[in-house]
Amino acid sequence: MPTLSPWRRRSVVANTLTALALFLASAAFTLWQNAHVAVLWDLAYLLDSSYRFVLAFQHSGQLPYRDIPFVHPPLTFLIQAVLIRLFGRVYWHTILYAALANGAATLLTWRIALRLLPQRWLLVTLLCATLVPLGIYSVYPHPIYDSDCLLAVLLALYLLLRTEPTVPKRMGAPFMCSSIAHEGGDAASPLMRNLLAGAACVLPLFFKQNIGLPFLLIAMACIIAILITRRIHKRPIAPQLAILTGAALASAAALFLLHLTVGLTNYRYWTITFAAQRRLPGLTTLLSTYHQPSLRWTVPTSLAAILLLHLSEIDKQRVLTDAQDAVTVQVAADTQAAATLRYPEPSGSGFISRSKRKVRHAMLAHRVPNAALRGAAIALLLIPFAYAALTFFLADNPSDRADALLSLWPHLLLLATVFALYQLRLRPTILTLLPFLLLAIIDGTFLSQQLWGSTYALWPILILLLVLILREAPLNQLATPLTLTITATFLVCGTLYALSLDRLSYNNLGDRTSYGVPTGPFTHATLPALRGMATPGPYLPDFENLVRTTATLIPPGDGIVLLPGQEPFYFATGRTPRFPVLLLDPTTNPYSPTQLRDEARHRNIQWLILNTHLQLNADPTNLPAYVHALLPDFTPVRTLPGYAIYHRTPLTHPVQ
């Protein structure tokens, strides 16, 4: 068995301990967040829909897409359904999953970043440490399809980069660092690795369509561009063919399975056609992300800094070339003089020593103006981060502070776009085309809820973009001050932003500190199925009281409509949903008020439960219209804190 050198052993130990620390810290942050908040509106849709998946496959019941409307891809719900099937209806398993997924995403981001910039191990680790408060399940702590999709994207990126040859030297920077740099190559990558990388590119599509579809299309376009280029240069194309084959096989298998279970036409209608009708924004809305007034000066400032760095590098090379030319001329003159006067031939080492001194003196003389240019460039690059941090701490409320931090996104995305276009001058590889892939992921995610609503799980992708930018000359020269500034800004502002739960401010989160952190009091669930759930306000006690009341009041086989469906009622009670719509949300509910009433009559729904004290700050769209349409068919039976229970009026509307 080979023995590792002491340096190698230290490297392995350092990497292992760092990986463990990043994983555990990210997981612990998610658990901490979930110990203080439960967004009942979102959890109801996740848990009840997942429980419906369990019932559908257990009892051959109503299948999503085929028998009932369902607008999201299935994998997030299937994961939760598997947890329910294996461990029962227990909420804390769901939270444990989110914690483990957050740790895994941070770990994958760190490994990818190390492959991109291995000679800057400490700086990469510092950047990835910001994902503890800004990970995929840190800002928004509950399991959700966007975050799951980005975990799948990170896995696919990691596998794709492992199919690349050893990371080459770029702009004079060595890219070899222990075992991290050599993880594959044209000959070294086995067939199974390439097939798996291609298959992994398909996976995000079945978590979230607006992220997974752009990612798959751009990834395959990049692979095809690489294949064509390699074919033109008569280089092996087997790795690219294997990746494309893996993606094709995975896509075919997934589509065939959907065809056998729910029907491709049904799946396409609900997840593509209907979802686009309800959620896809217009071009003006998408471009509004880049309408921030601060971009008028932050982007020119950064471009000016990059120009100064280029001028500094050009000037440095000119001085070095002039000094070397002068030394060459002087050496030739001294040699000729020695030969003319018949002196002994001068020592080569003496000439070399004097040459080195002259070059060094020339560089020292150039150091002051060069340092001035670099200092000005550093100041210009750091101004946007300093401005964002200053605005963050001067803001009066959590929403303004969140806007200050998120204002860095358009600035960094525009710089990344310039960088991506600059990369087109290079031969296509996964590495050189990676910026386009990352930008496609971000822009695809913005299709859902634009900047404010969509960035909560995107921070790992932004970190990878920053790593790609920092590895390029001339910014590579300033990697240390830039990384320290970015890390400090993201860690301090990001931690306060995440702890303030501002992304969840569409809910009533009770009293807060001056920085928006909820102070409670927090109520904890007592029902076995909800154990581990906690949130400010009376919402959990009221909901548990409803569960206990319905257990004695409503027969298990009776159909129930809950308006607007804020609570995970079926997950908590174990009842079978008998109405197709679980949540009165425009993105998931295809029925108008009259259609909903007619559907309730057709399915002989006997009970209506109306939530009268929502955790949401605002009523869902058209809630009064739905209530007005349904109430004439029902008679009040019981009033509880936060709820009103109605029973269908006998013989008024017989089943059709």
LOVO-670710 format. One record per residue (C-alpha): x, y, z; residue number from 1. Coordinates in steps of 0.001 Angstrom, whole numbers, plus 500000, padded with zeros to 6 digits. Layout:
BEGIN
X  Y  Z  NUM
...
***
This chain:
BEGIN
500000  500000  500000  1
501551  503362  498995  2
502496  505765  501752  3
501368  509360  501509  4
503908  512107  502035  5
503459  514325  505125  6
502299  517215  502897  7
499829  514956  501157  8
498492  513654  504470  9
498025  517217  505736  10
496196  518108  502513  11
493824  515150  502853  12
493154  515944  506512  13
492563  519645  505764  14
490169  518856  502906  15
488266  516299  504972  16
487884  518583  507980  17
486882  521537  505801  18
484309  519481  503918  19
482867  518202  507186  20
482741  521703  508680  21
480980  523202  505634  22
478480  520350  505510  23
477627  520383  509209  24
477479  524188  509476  25
475092  524432  506508  26
472890  521637  507851  27
472836  523170  511336  28
471810  526567  509941  29
468833  524978  508183  30
467779  523204  511374  31
468066  526490  513283  32
465882  528301  510759  33
463230  525595  510865  34
463180  525713  514656  35
461769  529258  514419  36
459399  529307  511461  37
456957  527135  509554  38
455325  528604  506450  39
452050  526712  506577  40
450959  527813  503097  41
453998  526264  501407  42
454236  523260  503717  43
450582  522409  503118  44
451152  522147  499372  45
454364  520138  499763  46
453203  517702  502446  47
449631  517153  501285  48
450695  516725  497647  49
453441  514286  498645  50
450964  512348  500777  51
448621  512243  497789  52
451457  510664  495749  53
451770  507978  498437  54
448046  507239  498340  55
447961  507219  494537  56
450613  504524  494228  57
449489  502578  497298  58
445831  502258  496432  59
445898  502938  492675  60
444086  506170  493424  61
443931  509403  491505  62
447242  510044  489785  63
448583  513588  489452  64
448629  514902  485869  65
446273  512122  484681  66
443320  512370  487061  67
443900  515632  488922  68
445646  518899  487983  69
449263  519150  489106  70
451569  521818  487691  71
454985  520924  489100  72
457416  518171  488063  73
457279  515160  490374  74
460724  514550  491867  75
460534  516834  494924  76
457176  515322  495840  77
458358  511788  495124  78
461302  512276  497485  79
458953  513372  500251  80
456564  510549  499348  81
459374  508033  499772  82
460185  509521  503190  83
456519  509248  504187  84
456332  505690  502871  85
459469  504621  504738  86
459116  506524  508004  87
455474  507535  508200  88
453873  510968  508364  89
456491  512717  510513  90
457342  516358  509806  91
460854  516406  511250  92
462002  513896  508606  93
461165  516549  506038  94
463270  519122  507864  95
466146  516692  508296  96
466091  516131  504547  97
466339  519896  503941  98
469298  520141  506321  99
471174  517285  504632  100
470415  518689  501177  101
471731  522113  502211  102
474959  520585  503484  103
475342  518534  500309  104
474827  521605  498087  105
477470  523603  499955  106
479867  520672  499738  107
479297  520228  496002  108
479800  523954  495404  109
483093  523835  497304  110
484326  520844  495291  111
483376  522473  491991  112
485014  525758  493003  113
488202  523953  494010  114
488367  522349  490607  115
487993  525761  488987  116
490521  527549  491220  117
492609  524908  493046  118
495683  527083  493592  119
493593  529409  495805  120
492305  526832  498316  121
491839  529263  501196  122
490071  531904  499113  123
487721  529325  497594  124
486924  527973  501047  125
486175  531465  502350  126
483812  532148  499461  127
481990  528861  500002  128
481725  529563  503734  129
479242  532305  502819  130
476863  529519  501774  131
476298  528590  505402  132
473780  531476  505717  133
473101  531663  501964  134
472768  528008  500982  135
469908  526454  499047  136
467952  525823  502279  137
469295  528665  504425  138
467269  531669  503270  139
464173  529567  502598  140
464446  526596  504995  141
461629  524254  503898  142
461915  521608  501160  143
460860  523084  497832  144
461325  522232  494162  145
463576  525217  493332  146
466166  524274  495942  147
466003  520573  495086  148
466462  521449  491424  149
469575  523503  492145  150
471025  520636  494179  151
470528  518435  491107  152
472134  521145  488938  153
475204  521253  491194  154
475518  517476  490991  155
475313  517621  487190  156
477935  520405  487032  157
480265  518424  489278  158
479961  515329  487088  159
480356  517345  483878  160
483557  518990  485098  161
484958  515577  486002  162
484741  514656  482320  163
487089  517525  481441  164
490844  517001  481064  165
493140  518291  483784  166
492371  521977  484224  167
494870  523809  482000  168
497082  526736  482797  169
495283  529975  482151  170
496946  533341  481792  171
500081  532158  483529  172
498382  530687  486594  173
499183  527045  487398  174
496078  524952  487894  175
497488  521857  489540  176
496689  521164  493151  177
497048  517660  494595  178
494334  515322  493339  179
491703  517985  492734  180
493056  519155  489396  181
493420  515683  487861  182
489997  514091  488001  183
489401  512944  484491  184
490349  513614  480941  185
489886  512328  477430  186
491483  508995  478159  187
491141  508921  481921  188
487362  509390  482051  189
485660  506002  481946  190
482606  505483  479801  191
480299  505154  482795  192
481394  508541  484175  193
480494  510287  480938  194
477172  508463  480633  195
476340  509380  484223  196
477234  513039  483615  197
474859  513155  480646  198
472071  511476  482589  199
472547  513900  485492  200
471863  516824  483139  201
468313  515521  482658  202
467568  515244  486373  203
466873  518982  487071  204
464109  519020  484441  205
461969  516796  486659  206
462413  519017  489709  207
461568  522434  488207  208
460852  523025  484545  209
461952  526672  484254  210
465394  525773  485653  211
465864  522261  484335  212
464855  522885  480720  213
467249  525832  480042  214
470006  523957  481865  215
469525  520812  479779  216
469311  522688  476468  217
472360  524884  477099  218
474388  521974  478509  219
473686  519826  475452  220
474397  522777  473130  221
477771  523213  474846  222
478583  519511  474471  223
477630  519586  470779  224
479805  522691  470214  225
482735  520929  471898  226
482122  517793  469815  227
482084  519730  466531  228
485261  521623  467433  229
487094  518441  468403  230
485915  516730  465235  231
487230  519581  463101  232
490615  519321  464825  233
490582  515514  464456  234
490540  514884  468205  235
488644  512059  469971  236
484944  512736  470466  237
484057  509622  472441  238
483575  511513  475772  239
481115  513960  474200  240
479217  511170  472442  241
478952  509326  475751  242
477570  512425  477510  243
474967  512954  474781  244
474073  509265  474889  245
473621  509385  478663  246
471305  512386  478361  247
469317  510745  475556  248
468909  507469  477453  249
467848  509231  480666  250
465350  511410  478788  251
463902  508421  476945  252
463558  506416  480159  253
461832  509297  481984  254
459436  510019  479119  255
458596  506335  478714  256
457834  506050  482439  257
455593  509121  482278  258
453827  507676  479246  259
453105  504428  481090  260
451849  506085  484280  261
450183  509440  483656  262
450429  510039  479908  263
452841  512381  478158  264
450059  514632  476869  265
448706  515168  480378  266
452161  515806  481807  267
453075  518278  479066  268
449820  520196  479423  269
450008  520714  483184  270
453761  521287  483608  271
454446  523252  480414  272
451307  524742  478856  273
449257  525513  481956  274
452277  526440  484105  275
453516  528891  481456  276
450068  530476  481192  277
449921  531075  484937  278
453513  531964  485808  279
455634  532937  482787  280
456383  536698  482995  281
456704  539074  480096  282
459991  540362  478727  283
459514  543735  480430  284
459166  542044  483804  285
462289  539976  483213  286
464351  542993  482191  287
463183  544938  485242  288
465916  543123  487177  289
468467  545276  485348  290
466666  548613  485804  291
468379  549457  489084  292
469688  553047  489150  293
472924  551969  490856  294
473937  550009  487734  295
474566  553318  485963  296
477717  553777  488007  297
478617  550343  489445  298
479141  548642  486077  299
481232  551484  484525  300
483261  551621  487744  301
484099  547924  487566  302
484862  548044  483846  303
487202  550990  484464  304
488957  548954  487163  305
489460  546035  484781  306
490811  548433  482147  307
493304  549839  484675  308
494465  546328  485492  309
494978  545566  481809  310
496951  548778  481365  311
499036  547913  484400  312
499792  544453  483025  313
500630  545819  479579  314
502913  548472  481099  315
504603  545860  483274  316
505309  543642  480274  317
506622  546632  478305  318
509030  547623  481092  319
510226  544042  481431  320
510762  543718  477679  321
512625  547056  477479  322
514871  546079  480398  323
515676  542712  478850  324
516412  544347  475480  325
518709  546891  477148  326
520553  544134  478982  327
520945  542156  475750  328
522420  545194  473985  329
524767  545890  476903  330
525950  542280  477031  331
526668  542325  473298  332
528589  545620  473616  333
530646  544357  476571  334
531466  541154  474736  335
532576  543034  471631  336
534706  545447  473703  337
536390  542582  475489  338
537189  540884  472196  339
538575  544112  470654  340
540879  544819  473612  341
541811  541128  473834  342
540670  540871  477424  343
539829  537460  478749  344
536300  536491  477829  345
533992  537655  480624  346
532371  535125  482903  347
528900  534035  481792  348
527689  533959  485369  349
528843  537532  485894  350
526922  538729  482877  351
523825  536836  484004  352
524095  538290  487498  353
524401  541831  486178  354
521504  541192  483780  355
519270  540059  486619  356
520189  543136  488653  357
519339  545471  485791  358
515992  543786  485184  359
515239  543897  488910  360
516144  547588  489125  361
513883  548338  486168  362
510984  546502  487780  363
511576  548245  491114  364
511504  551603  489387  365
508179  550630  487827  366
506659  549353  491075  367
505333  552713  492339  368
503247  553685  489268  369
502131  550053  488861  370
501040  549909  492514  371
499083  553128  492037  372
497174  551646  489104  373
496434  548453  491019  374
495348  550391  494090  375
492949  552481  492036  376
491576  549325  490402  377
491027  547651  493772  378
489202  550701  495098  379
486935  550850  492045  380
486107  547140  492245  381
485289  547267  495947  382
483063  550369  495810  383
479861  548456  494801  384
480287  546037  497718  385
481019  548826  500164  386
477979  550734  498897  387
475731  547675  499280  388
477006  547017  502817  389
476606  550666  503832  390
473081  550815  502392  391
472268  547548  504156  392
473163  548870  507602  393
471588  552295  507051  394
468242  550810  505978  395
465345  551103  508408  396
463526  547825  507742  397
464345  544242  506679  398
462922  544648  503164  399
465177  547623  502393  400
468152  545712  503775  401
467302  542741  501570  402
467079  545057  498547  403
470519  546459  499366  404
472103  543000  499411  405
470227  541741  496361  406
471219  544868  494403  407
474619  543218  493937  408
473048  540516  491771  409
472364  542547  488586  410
475803  544150  488875  411
477587  540806  489151  412
475442  539196  486453  413
476271  541929  483941  414
479982  541557  484682  415
479648  537787  484336  416
477954  538255  480957  417
480865  540381  479735  418
483254  537731  481033  419
481296  534941  479315  420
481429  536767  475978  421
485169  537324  476461  422
485573  533563  476928  423
484257  532938  473410  424
487723  533728  472043  425
488932  530412  473492  426
488488  526886  472170  427
485141  525516  473415  428
485403  523296  476485  429
483061  522704  479381  430
485250  525049  481400  431
485183  527937  478916  432
481441  527559  478264  433
480564  527149  481938  434
479711  530879  482427  435
476928  530587  479825  436
475569  527522  481591  437
475533  529280  484968  438
473864  532376  483511  439
471209  530179  481879  440
470471  528605  485265  441
470056  532011  486910  442
467941  533526  484143  443
465785  530401  484018  444
465182  530657  487754  445
464234  534329  487394  446
461351  533239  485136  447
459536  532179  488280  448
459683  535130  490698  449
462373  537444  489293  450
465157  538860  491482  451
463627  539217  494936  452
461651  535984  494898  453
464073  533664  493087  454
467552  534237  494490  455
467064  532399  497794  456
468532  529136  496426  457
470796  530619  493732  458
473712  531790  495862  459
475864  528691  495109  460
475574  529457  491389  461
476620  533075  492019  462
479627  531860  494023  463
480714  529676  491092  464
480388  532653  488737  465
482581  534717  491059  466
485189  531949  491162  467
485272  531838  487358  468
485744  535600  487196  469
488459  535629  489864  470
490505  532938  488119  471
490963  535146  485060  472
493791  537627  484630  473
493909  540461  485440  474
491410  539931  488293  475
493402  536922  489444  476
496059  539386  490646  477
493517  540918  493045  478
491821  537694  494119  479
492770  538101  497776  480
491315  541586  498483  481
488281  540888  496315  482
487562  537558  497994  483
487955  538992  501481  484
485580  541856  500658  485
482974  539610  499035  486
483206  537112  501886  487
482792  539794  504547  488
479835  541375  502719  489
478040  538098  502077  490
478735  536639  505518  491
477647  539643  507578  492
474814  540952  505411  493
473789  537476  504262  494
473536  536123  507796  495
471340  539018  508916  496
469260  538714  505737  497
468698  534981  506267  498
467978  535273  509991  499
465483  538077  509374  500
463444  535633  507245  501
462634  538532  504930  502
462125  536076  502055  503
459195  534755  504122  504
457772  538199  504878  505
454585  537392  502970  506
453657  535659  506252  507
452914  537070  509696  508
456067  536210  511654  509
455279  538096  514846  510
457553  540535  516660  511
461056  541209  515352  512
464305  542785  516446  513
465601  545978  514833  514
467280  543794  512184  515
464096  541863  511509  516
464948  538638  513334  517
461729  537105  514753  518
461668  537089  518548  519
458622  534902  519108  520
456975  533705  521159  521
457227  530489  519146  522
454544  527845  519427  523
455438  524188  518890  524
453275  521467  517404  525
452189  518607  519658  526
450545  516238  517169  527
452822  513261  516347  528
452717  513951  512596  529
453726  517605  513081  530
456411  517081  515709  531
459303  519480  515090  532
457136  522223  513580  533
457325  525655  515245  534
456322  529173  514256  535
455278  532483  515842  536
451602  533127  516445  537
448528  531029  517259  538
448417  529228  513922  539
449702  525832  515050  540
447491  525548  518176  541
444472  526600  516111  542
445285  524055  513411  543
445806  521234  515918  544
442475  522106  517515  545
440878  521810  514065  546
442473  518378  513562  547
441112  517115  516880  548
437659  518543  516197  549
437335  517055  512716  550
438417  513656  514042  551
435117  513449  515941  552
432907  515686  513809  553
433608  514600  510217  554
433377  510928  509127  555
436660  509647  507601  556
435116  508964  504193  557
433490  512372  503685  558
434965  514789  501181  559
436294  518135  502433  560
437212  521401  500735  561
439599  523644  502668  562
439730  527319  501733  563
442279  528534  501011  564
444145  525352  502052  565
446829  526947  504235  566
447334  523938  506510  567
448817  520436  505868  568
445464  518914  506832  569
445690  515569  505042  570
449292  514961  506082  571
448370  515637  509715  572
445129  513625  509757  573
445887  510759  507383  574
442615  511355  505522  575
442345  510765  501780  576
441916  513969  499719  577
438721  513726  497685  578
438913  517094  495954  579
441449  517746  493159  580
442646  521156  494399  581
444532  521306  497700  582
445650  524947  497616  583
443768  527982  496349  584
446738  529474  494524  585
446528  530843  490952  586
449559  528791  489910  587
448062  525463  491019  588
444281  525968  490837  589
442772  525750  487326  590
439169  526339  488449  591
437184  529557  488443  592
434839  530143  491413  593
431827  528681  489605  594
433859  525741  488278  595
435120  525025  491789  596
431551  525053  493105  597
430387  522720  490326  598
433317  520364  490939  599
432460  520247  494648  600
428863  519350  493784  601
429949  516727  491263  602
432258  515027  493772  603
429643  515257  496537  604
431900  517245  498849  605
430088  517327  502190  606
432242  519707  504224  607
433747  523145  503793  608
436430  524383  506206  609
437156  528093  505941  610
440318  529522  507477  611
439398  532851  509081  612
442854  533761  510435  613
445518  533288  507785  614
449232  533251  508452  615
449581  535008  505093  616
449684  538796  505244  617
447271  539074  502319  618
444397  536910  501153  619
445025  534727  498090  620
443780  536076  494777  621
439973  535953  494421  622
439443  534208  497769  623
436213  536195  498475  624
434830  535146  495086  625
435449  531460  495813  626
433908  531751  499281  627
430898  533585  497842  628
430410  530830  495233  629
430578  527950  497737  630
428822  529263  500851  631
425229  529091  499513  632
425603  525296  499307  633
426703  524930  502942  634
425348  525521  506438  635
427515  526644  509417  636
428186  523838  511892  637
431020  524846  514182  638
433163  527924  514795  639
436695  527417  516104  640
439573  529838  516742  641
440807  530607  513242  642
438329  528324  511436  643
434679  527950  510482  644
433259  524524  509607  645
430313  524153  507228  646
428263  521128  506143  647
426506  520762  502810  648
422846  521727  502994  649
420850  518496  502471  650
419060  517951  499125  651
419837  521457  497878  652
422173  520263  495130  653
422037  516516  494506  654
425006  514770  492955  655
424949  515098  489172  656
***
